[in-house]
Amino acid sequence: MMRFAAWLLIGLLMWSYAPKMAWTTVIEPNDASSKRDLQQWHPHKDGVISLDGPWEFYWNRLIDPDDFDSISPGEASTVAIPAQWESYAIHEQALSNEGYATYRMKFTLSDEAALQPLGLYFNNVASAYRLWVNGLLMNGNGTVGTDTMSMVPRSYPKVYFFLPRSGNNEIVIQVSNFSQRTGGIWESIELGEADELASLHRNQVMVWGVVSGCLLVMAIFSVMLYLSRKQEHAALWFGLICLAICARSSLLGASYAYVLFPALSWEWGVKLEYLSEIVTILSIGAFVNKQYPLEANVRLFRLFVFALAGFGALVIVTTAKWYTQLMVPYVILLLLPVFLYVMYTYIRAAIRHRIGSRANMIGFFVFFATVIHEILYYTDFVPFGGSVSFGLLFFLITQLLNVSLHFTRAVNQSERLAAELNSLIASQEETIKERTTTLLTLNLQLEQGNQELIRIEHVRSTLLSEVYHDLSTPITAIKGFAKAMNNNVISEADAPQYAGRIYERSLMLEKLIDNVVELSQLQTGEIQLQMFEVPILPFLRQLSQRYAAESSAQGIELIWEEPTLLLPPTKELIVVLDHFRFERVFANLISNAIKYTPGEGHIRVWTELQFNEASEDGYIVIHVTDHGIGIAESDLPHIFKRNYRAHGQSRSGSGLGLAICTEIIAHHHGVIDVRSTIGEGSDFSIILAAKIRDYRADTNYFAEGGEYGYNHSAS
């Protein structure tokens, strides 16, 4: 593992110093200046937006707003922010993060947007800037200069308020950096209502203040634990971790330390940021060594101590311009090895089942993930950072819990022994309580089972009572025809005709019994649906083609309408359903449509898709529309009930078809509905959840003749 870690660190170091032209953005001079159109932006409704571009960019030039009249548009380049200067390239030549430049944006606002004050929220700009809005100087941060001597660095979030103009507006920003490795506007500039931006800034300060407050409370708590039990050195190191991170958090994010201490220079603020990080890392290593001394490697940790102490001394005696250039090797060669060492110690402790090791390992893994994210942020590979403090806060909470548990375990040893003695004395009472609890639990389970049986029996008895009349009608007809044939009331010539009627009534009776059984099983949960992901549009197309022949035999045309929203060949629309049960619903709706549509009419099967623009999850609405006799408005709320038939409609069916359809769709977590007009026809619709995903060839398992190629009669 040590060899793997060494090769990993060497690879990361080589990668970090690889030539960056592969991912630099080439910028070329413009023929005309660009302008951003914000006339469709409504601050109150649309909220805060980022002014990422287009920006006019003038490298190594500090231009005041009044001087732009004498500058031709061709001298400007177009860039986007956030980005460091070294990510830009002019004529295939990457820029340096050390230098100065002018940014300029023109944008247009509507009359409505110009009625109220607006604000600009600046995060980190490296390392000094000066701002004008519509020619009015809004101050800035630090002092902009053309060399190291003339500029004064200063960088922390600020909000600027201004009165906008209707129509054309202009922002001019002069930026210079001769103080650190990062240069340019490398975090977004946000535009919004003045009140909203002020609230945003205030909330950010509150969040970071709460984080720092929590860390300070944990530091005090840990120190108090150590003072009450001096041999608990882990508590002391834990308190030092919390205190160091509290100091670092005040310098990051909202950077309220610069507001609380105006005399604090940017140079010493950066030094404190680095030094607090070094103290944090060393304290974490010492804390882990105290937690799990048998798994720790003290000699290796001493090497880390000397190396980090040496870098800390370098931070103190040099300026940020020098030691910030070493941030990448510092992270890869010093910080990452310590993190790997801590993770290795925690893993060994977890394998050996040490107390609290698993919680420690999980907490540190979350913290380590935020550190990796922060490294990617500072190397310009992810667009946002600042998550380390929150990851460390999570890690510290897990550690605080473990330290507290360990401390209380040692202090309360006698109390636990007394509790064990009391438990032995009260064992008989506890046994009685446990058995009583078990009996009560069993009784509750029996009662719940009894209630379920009562519900199932009620469902079945209700179904039987409701279909009694429908069952007696075909039975009475069969008995009458059979008796007439037996008594020779019917002549031999008419006997085949009446035998056919008996057969028809038998089929009706069989179908009714099947429907009763199926509806009962659906309502009692005895039927388990086999749910699969199905490409719904090909499935519906095939079903429509399959039942078109049956409807054609009745003189009615069944039409499948392709949806207007066509998916690209690489995408498909997926619905999770039971093929057999869904086809049962489809066949029933087609059958009803055929039954109540006059000859030479037509039935349409069509779909609607309801999806959010930002999501690939939505709904599909499947319509079966006929031009038949229609359903009265008073009947519409009742047609999905058992044994209900609309007034004036045939009683040839079982009256259970739509009730069965309702239960099947409910098991699919969908909705079935109907709209109808007398004399114009009916539109039955099924709403199911759907999602768009990449096309997969293995989902076409419902093809003709496949495993799920069921065929329900629609006649």
N, C-alpha and C positions, 0 to 999 in steps of 0.2 A: 504493500500500500504506500510506503514511503517513496518507492521508486515511481509509482504512478503519480503521486502528488508532485514530485519534482518535475517530471515531464510535462504535467499539466501547467505548472507555473511557468516553465520555459516557453511553452507554446503560447500562453496568454501574453507573455512579455513580447515575443516576436510579433504576434498579431497586432498588439497595441501600437507598435512602432512601424508597422507596414506602411508603404506609401498610400496616401489618402486620396489620390486622384481618382481612384475607382468609384468613390462615392461623393466626390465634390460636384457642386452644381455650377455648370458653365454659364456665365452671364455675359451678354454682349451689349454694346451700346444700342439705344433705341433711336428710331427715326422721329418719334413723337412721344411725349410724356403720356403715361397711363393715368386713368382716373377710375375710381371705384364708385359704382352706382349703388347708393343706399336709400334710394327713394321709396323702395318697397319695404324698408325696415321700419317697424313701429316699435319704439323703445319700450313702451308700457306692455305691449302684447307679446312681442318677440323676445324681450329680455336682452341680456348682455351678449355681444358678439365679439369675436376676435378679429383684430385688424392685421391679418396675416399677409395681406398684399392686395394689389401690387404696390411696391415701394420703389420710388426713384432712389438710386444709390450712387453716391459720389465718393469714390475711394481717395483717401489722403487729401480731402478737401473739407474745410469748415466754412459753410456757406450760410449767411444770414438770410431770412426771408426776403429782405429788400434787394438782395443781390441776384435773385433768380431771373430778374428781367433781362440781365445782361448775359445770361447763360443760354446757349442754344440747346434745344431738346436732345440733340444727338450726343451731347456730352454725358447724358445720364445712362445708367444701366438699370435694369429691372430685377428686383430680388424679392424673395418671400422670407418672412420671419415666422417662427423663431429659428435662428441659425447662427452658429459661430462664423466669424469671418473666414476661418480656414476651410469652411465647407463651400466657399465661393471660389470660382476660378474665372479669371479674365484672360482671354486668349490662351486657354489651356494652361494657365499659370495660377496655381493655388495661392490665395492670399494668406497673409500672416495674421495671427490673432493680436499682434502688436501693431498699433497704428491709430488712425483716426478716420472718421468718415461722416458723411451727412446723409440722413434718410429724409425723404419727402413723400407724403401721400396727399393726393387730392381726392376728395370724395364729395358726393352730392347728397343732400338731405331733402326730404319732403317738407312742406309747410308745417305739417302736424309735428314732425320730429323736432322742428326748430322752435317749438313753443315753450319747451321747458329746458332747464339747465341739464347738461350732459357731463359725464365724467370719463376720465381715462385712468385705467388702472395699470401701473407699471410694476412688474415683478423685478427680476434681476436684469440689469443692464451693466455690462462689464466695460469699464469700471467707473465711468463718469459720463453724465449726459446733460444736455441743456435742451429745453423744450419750448417751442413756439406753437400756438394754436391761432390760426387766422391772423398771423403777424404779431400777436400779443405774447410777450415773453412770460412763460409760466414757471420760471426758475428751473429746477432740475435736481440732480443729485451729484454732489462733488463739484469739481472744477474741471472743465474740458480744456485740454491743452494739446500741443503738437509734439511734446516730448515729455520725458520723465519729470523734468524740473518744473514744467509749467502746469501740470495737471495734478489734481488732488482726488484720489479715488474715494468713492462712497457708493454703497450699493445695498439698498433694502427697499421693500415694497412701499409705494406711495400712490396716492390718489390725487388727481388734478381735476378741478371743475371749471367749466367754461360755458359761455352762452353761444350756441351754434347759430349759423346763418341758414336761411332757407336757400337751397341751391348749393353753390360751390363753397367748400370748406377746405382748409389746408392744415396739415401737421408737418412741422419741420423738427427733426431731432439731430443734434450734433453729438456724436459718441467718440470717446477716445479711451484707449487702454494701453498703458505702459507698465502695469502693475502686477499682472497675473497671467496665467496660461490661457484663460478664457477671454475672448474679445467679441464685442458686438451685442446685438439684441437677441439673447438666446432663450428668452421666455416670451410668451405671447403678450401683446398689449390688448387690453379689453376696453370696449366702448359700451356705455350704457347710461341709463338714467342716473343722475347724481345721487339720489337717495338709495338706489339699489346698490351702486358701487360702494357707497359709504357703509352700507349694511354688510356687504360682502367683505370689506376690509375689516370691519369690526368683528364679524364672526370668525374670520381667520385668526385674528389676534386672540379671541376668546378660546378657540380650539387649542392653539399652541400654549396659551396660558394655562388651560386645564391640564394639558400633558405635562408641562413643567411643574405645575402644582402637585400632580399625582406623584411625579418622581421625587419631589422634595419631601412629601409626606412619607414615601417609602424609605427615603434616606434617613429621616429622623427616626422612624420606627425601627429600622435595622440597627442604628447606633444605640437606641435604647435597649434592644435585645442584647447587644454586645456588652453594654455596661452592666446589665443584670446578670450576665453569665460570661465572664471574660474568656473562658476557653473556647467560646464559639467564634473563632476568627472568620469563619465564612460569612457571618452576619456583618462584620466590619467591612470586608471586601465588597459585599453586596451594597452596603450603604454608600461606599465610595463610587461604585458603578452608577447608582442612582443620582448622586450629586454631580458627577461629571456629565452625565447625559442631560441633566437639568440645565447646566450651564450651556451645553451645546445647543439645546433646543431653543434657548432664548436668542441664539445668534442665527438660527435657521428659520425657514418658513416666514412668519410675519416679522422676524428680526426685531422684536420689540425691545431688545437690550439697547439698541442704538437710540430708541426714543426715551427709555428710562435713564440712560447715561449719555447725554449728548456729547460729553467730552471724550467718549470712547472713540478713538480713531479707527478707520477702516483697517489699517495695517494690524493693529493689536486685536481687533475683532477676528480677523482671519487667523492670527496666531493662536488665540484662545480656542477657536474652532478646531484647529489641528491638534493642539495640546490636549484638549478635553477628549478628543477621539482616541489619542494614544493612551491617556490614563484609563479610559473605558476599556480598551482592548486588554491592557495589562491586568486590570482589575478582574476582568472576566476570566482570564487565564488563571490568576491566583485563586479566584473564587472556586473554579472547577477543581483545581488541585486540592483545595481544602475539603471539597465535597467528596471526591473520590480519589484519595491518595494512592490506593493500590493500582488504580488504572492510569494514573498520571505519569508523565515522563518529566521529572524535575530538571534534568540536565538540558533537555531540549527547550524547555520553557525558559531557562536562564539565558540561553542563546537569544531567544526572542526579546527578553528584557533588555539585554545589552544593545541589540540592533534598534529597537524602538526608542530607547533612551538616547542613542546617538542621533537618530533622526529628529527627536524632540529638541536636542541641543542645536541642531542645524536650523530648525524653525525659529528658535529664539534669537540666534545671532545673525541670521540673514533676513532679507526682505522677501515679501510674498512673490515678487517677480522671479526669484530664484527657486524657492522651495516648492512653489505651486507647479513649476515645470516638472518636478519629480513626483507628482501625484500618482501617475500610472504605475511606475516601478514601486513606489511606496505601497500602493494598494496590493499589487500582485506579489511583491517579494516580502512584504512585512505583514500587512493585515490579513491577506488570504491564508498564509501559512498558520497564523494563530487561530483563525476560524477553523481551518481543517484539523488542527491539533485539538481544539475544544470538541469538535464534532466526533473525532476519533475517540476521545476519552468518554464522551457520552454513549457512543455506540458500544464500546467495551463494557461500560457499566450496565447498559441495558441488557446485553447478552448474559452478563453474570447476575442479572436480576437484583441490582442494587436498589435500595429504597429511593423512590422518586425519580429514578433515572429515565424512565420512559417519558414522563411529563417534561423533564428537563430537555430531553432530546427533541421532542416535538416543538417546544417553545424556541429552542435555539435554531431549529431548522427553519421556522418561520422568519426569525431574525436574519438568518444567513441568506434566505431568499430575497429579503428586502435589501440586503447589502449588495447582492449581485445586481439587483435592479438599479440601485443607485450608481454602481460602477458603469453600467450601460448608459445611464442618464448622463453622467459626467463625460463619457466618451462619445456622446451625441448619437446614441443608437436608439434611445427611447425618448418620447417627447416630454415626459414629466418626471419629477423626482420628489424628494422629501418624504419618502416612506420609511426611511431607516428608523426615525424616532418612534414611529408607531409600531414597527416590528420589534424594536428593542423594548418598548413598553409592554408588548405582549409577552416577550421573553422574561422580562423582569417580574411580571405578575405571576408567571409560573414558578419562578425562583422564589418569590416572596412567599408563595403558598408552601413550597417545600421547606424553606427555612423556618417558617412559622410552625409547620407540622413537626419538623425535626426538633425544634426547641421545646415545644410543648410536650413532645414524646418523652424527652429527658426529664423535664420538670414534673410531669404528672405520672411518673412511673408508680409511685405509691398509691395514687388514686385509682389507677387501673387495677392494681392488685386488690384493693379494697372492693372495687366493682366486681371482680371475679368472685371474691368471697361472697358478696351479697347475692350474686347470681346463683351460686351453689345453694345458698340458704333458701332462695325463692324458686328453686328449680321446679318443685311440685306445682307451685302456683303458675309458673310460666307454662308448664306442660298442659295444665288445664286450659289456660288461655289459648295456647296454640291449637289444642284439639277443638275448643269451642270455635275458634276462628275458622278452622278447617271445615267444621260442620256447617257453619254459617255460609262459607263459600260454596260448599256443595249444595246447600239448600237454595242459594241464590241461582246457581247454575241449573238446578232442576226446575226452579220456578221459571227461569228464562226459557228453558227447553219446552216446558209445558205451555208457556205463552206462545211460543213459535208453533207448536203443534195445534193449539187452538186457532191461531191465525190461518194456518194451512187448511185446517178442517173447515173453517169459516169460508175461506176462498172457494174450496171445492163444493161445499154445500150450496153456496150462493150461485156458483156456476150451474150446478145441476138444477136448482129451482128455476133459474132464469131460462134455461134451454128446455125445460120440461115440455112447454107448449110446442116448441119446434120439433122435439123428438116424437111427441105423440101424433103430430100431423102425418108424417110419412108412415109411421107404424099403422095408424088407422087406415090410411089408404091401402097399404099392403094387405092388411087383414080383410078389408072390404073386397078388393079385387080377388084375393085368393078364395074367399068364401063364395063369391059369385061364381067363380070357375068351378069350385067343388060341387056346388048345388046345380050346375048346368044352367044357371041363369044366363050365362054368356055362351053364345053359340060357338061351335068349333072354328067357324070362319073368323070370329072376332077374338079368339083366344090368344093368338100371337101378339095382337095389338095390346091386350091387357097384360100379357106376360112382360112385354117391353116396358109398360108403365110400372109394373112391380119392380123390374130391374132398375129403372130410373130412380124410384123411391128408395131402393136399397142403396144405390150409390150416394144419394143425397144423405141418407141416414149415416152411411159410413164416413162421408166427408164431415158431417156435423160432429160425430163422435171424435174424429181425429182433431178437429178444431178445438173442441172442449178440452181434450187431453192436453193439446199443445198450449192453450191459453193457461190452463191450470199449472202446468210445469213452468211456464215463464213467470207466472206470478208468485209461485212458491220457491223459485230459485233452483228447481231440479235440473233445468237445462243449463249446461255450461257452454257458452259460446266459444268457438275457436277463432280467436282474433288474429288477423295477419295484416301486415302493411301491404296495401293494394294500390297500384297506379289507377286511380279512379276513372280518369277519362277513357282509356282503352277498355276498361271493364264495362262502363256504361254504354260505350259504343257497341260492344259485342252483345250485351243484353238486348239493346234496341234492335240489332239485326236479328237476334235469335227469335224475338217475339213478333217481329214484323210479319213473318209468314202466317202466324196464327191470326193476327188482326186482319191480314189481307183476306184470309178465308171468310171472314165475317163482312167483307166489303168495306173495311175501314183501313185507311193508310196510317201506318205508324212511322213518324218522321223523327230522326235524330238530328239535332242541330248542334253543330260544332261551336264551342265557346268562342266569343270574339277575342278574348285574351289568350293568345297562343303562347305557349311556353317554348323557349329555345330547345334545340335537340338535346342539349346536355342536361336539361332539367325535366322533372316529372312531378305531378301532383299526387301526393300520397294520402290515403285515408285508412285508418285502422278499422277493419270490420270483419264479420263472419260472412264468407261468401254465400253459403247456403241460406242463412237467415235473411240476408239483405236481398237476395234474389227472390225469396218468398214475399217480401214486402213489395218489390218491384212488380212481380207477377200479379199480385193482388190489385195494385193500383191500375195496371194495364187492363186487368179483367174488368174492374169497375168502369173504367173509361170506355171499353168496348161495349159493355152492357147498356150504358146510358147515352151512347152516341148513335144518332140515326145513321142509316145506311149511306154509304159513299161519303161519310165524314172523314175526319183525320184527327190523329192524336200526336201531340208534340212532346218530345223529351228534350229538355234543354237545361242548362246550368248557369248559375251565377257564382262568381268568385269574389270573396270579401277578404282582402288582405291589407295589412298596414304596409306603408312604403318602406318602413325601417325594419320590418320583420318578415320572416318566411313562414310564419304560423298564421292561420286564419280559418276561414270557413268556406265550405262549398254548399250551395243551395241547389238541390236537384228538383226540377219541376216535371210533373206529368200533367199536361194541359189538354183538355178535350173541349169540343164544341157541341156538347150534348144538351140535355134538358136542364141541367143546373140543379142547384139545391137551394131551398128557401132559406132566407137569412135566419129565421127562427129555429131551423134545424141544425145550423152550422155548429153551435156549441155542444151538440149531443151526438154527432154521427160517429165519434170515436168511442162511444160507450158500448158495452156489450148489449147485443140484441136490439139495438136502436136502428130503426129504418126511417128514412125521411118520408114525409107525407107524400103520397102519390107515387112512391117508388115500388118496384116489384118486391115481393116477399120470397122470391125463389132462392135467395141465398141463406146462409146460416146466421147472418147477423153478427158474426164474430170476426170477420176478416179484418176490419179496420182496428178493432180492439187488439187483435194479435199484432198487427203492424205497429201500433202504438207501443206495445210492450217490447217488441224487438228493437225499435229505434231507441227506446229509453235505455235498453241494455247497451246500446252503442253510445250513450251519453249525448244523444241527439234529440231533435224536436221534429215532429210531423205536424203539418198544419194544412188548412184548406181555405181558399177563397173561391166564391162561386156567385153567379148571377143567374136567376131563372131565365131560361131561354137562350142563354149565351154560352154556358158551359162552366166547367170547374177547373181549378188549378190546385193540385195537391203538391206540396213542397216538403222536402226533407232537408234539414240543416244538420251537417256533420262537421266536426273539426277536421281540418286538413293542413298539410304543410308541404312546402316546396323543398325538394332535395335533388342532389345530383342523380342523373339517370343510372340505373343498375339493370343490366340485362337479365339478372336472375330473378326479377320480380314478376315476370310474365308467366306465372304458374297457373293462371286462370284461363289460358288459351283454350280454344275449342278442343274438346277431347281430353283436356288435362284432368288433374286430380279433382279439381273443383268445378268441373263442367256440368253442374246440375241443370235440370230443365224442369221448371214448374210450368204447368199449363196456364195460359192466360185466357182461355176460352170458358 
